[in-house]
Amino acid sequence: MKRRFNWQLWGGLLLAVVAFLSYYMFFARFAVTRDVPWVPLLLFLTAVVLLITGWRRAPGKIIPTIVVALGLFVAGTFTYLVTVFSKQLPIAEAAPSVGQKAPDFALRDTANREVRLSSLLAQSNGVVLIFYRGYW
């Protein structure tokens, strides 16, 4: 019986490595794929399906088990790095601390009129400021 090349197994490992490298070399540049890395996650999902399919059709189980473990290690390392290191914000040294009075500033409202923080504070007892983290 002639042994056939197990392309699912090796293709899954290659796809896992490509998904890992493509995020840091290409997809991290764009906010739509940097904030939620959906393209690399789809590639990892496809890689895991290929790895499992290749493992099931392999006649021997030692080498395929090692290859599957390597592929899962690459996917796990990617998940760990993206969740731990991508959520850190730079430290803003000039930012006001908790309880400190906010500096006066002016912004445009929905009617395109300029509104100052000091004028809002003069009209009411307090103002709630909400800041959104974003990459725009």
C-alpha positions in Angstrom: 0.0 0.0 0.0 1.4 3.3 -1.1 1.3 6.2 1.5 -0.2 9.4 0.2 0.9 12.9 1.3 -1.3 14.2 4.1 -1.9 17.7 2.7 -4.6 18.5 5.3 -2.2 18.0 8.2 0.7 20.0 6.8 -1.6 22.6 5.1 -3.3 23.2 8.5 0.1 23.8 10.2 1.2 26.1 7.4 -2.1 28.0 7.5 -1.8 28.5 11.3 1.7 29.9 10.8 0.5 32.2 8.0 -2.5 33.4 10.1 -0.1 34.2 12.9 2.4 36.1 10.8 -0.2 37.8 8.6 -1.8 39.5 11.6 1.4 41.2 12.7 2.7 41.9 9.2 -0.6 43.1 7.6 -3.8 43.1 9.5 -2.6 45.0 12.5 -2.3 48.1 10.3 -6.0 48.5 9.9 -8.5 49.3 12.8 -11.2 46.9 11.4 -8.9 43.9 11.7 -6.7 45.1 14.6 -9.4 45.7 17.2 -11.2 42.4 16.4 -8.8 40.1 14.5 -11.6 38.3 12.6 -9.6 37.4 9.5 -6.8 35.6 11.4 -9.4 33.9 13.6 -11.1 32.6 10.5 -7.8 31.4 9.2 -7.0 29.7 12.5 -10.5 28.0 12.5 -9.8 26.7 9.0 -6.3 25.6 10.1 -7.7 23.7 13.1 -10.3 21.9 10.9 -7.5 20.9 8.5 -5.3 19.7 11.3 -8.0 17.5 12.8 -9.0 16.1 9.4 -5.3 15.4 8.6 -4.8 13.8 12.0 -7.8 11.5 11.5 -6.7 10.3 8.1 -3.1 9.7 9.1 -2.0 6.0 9.5 0.5 6.7 12.3 -0.4 9.0 15.1 2.9 10.2 16.6 4.0 12.7 14.0 0.5 13.9 13.3 -0.1 14.5 17.0 3.0 16.6 17.2 2.0 18.6 14.2 -1.5 19.2 15.6 0.0 20.2 18.9 2.3 22.7 17.1 -0.6 24.2 15.2 -2.7 24.5 18.4 0.3 26.1 20.2 0.6 28.7 17.4 -3.2 29.5 17.6 -3.1 29.6 21.4 0.0 31.9 21.4 -1.7 34.2 19.0 -4.9 34.3 21.1 -2.8 35.1 24.2 -0.7 37.8 22.6 -3.7 39.5 21.1 -5.8 39.5 24.2 -3.1 40.5 26.7 -1.0 42.9 24.7 -3.4 44.7 22.4 -5.6 46.2 25.2 -2.8 48.3 26.8 -3.2 52.0 26.4 -0.2 54.4 26.5 0.1 56.3 29.7 -1.0 59.9 29.3 1.1 62.0 31.7 -0.9 65.2 31.2 -4.3 63.5 31.8 -6.3 64.7 34.8 -6.4 62.3 37.7 -9.5 61.0 39.5 -11.2 63.9 41.4 -9.3 66.6 39.7 -11.2 69.4 37.9 -11.3 68.9 34.1 -9.7 71.7 32.1 -12.0 74.0 30.2 -12.5 73.1 26.5 -15.0 73.8 23.7 -16.6 71.4 21.3 -19.4 71.7 18.7 -22.8 70.2 19.5 -25.3 68.6 17.1 -26.5 72.0 15.9 -22.9 73.0 15.1 -22.8 75.6 18.0 -19.7 75.9 20.1 -20.3 74.8 23.7 -17.7 75.4 26.5 -17.4 73.2 29.6 -17.3 76.3 31.8 -20.7 77.5 30.4 -22.3 74.1 31.1 -21.0 74.1 34.6 -22.4 77.6 35.2 -25.9 76.5 34.0 -26.1 73.3 36.1 -24.8 71.5 39.2 -22.6 69.1 37.2 -21.6 67.7 33.9 -21.0 64.1 33.0 -18.1 63.6 30.5 -17.9 60.4 28.6 -14.7 59.5 26.8 -14.7 56.7 24.2 -11.5 54.9 23.3 -11.0 54.6 19.6 -8.5 54.7 16.8 -10.1 57.5 14.7 
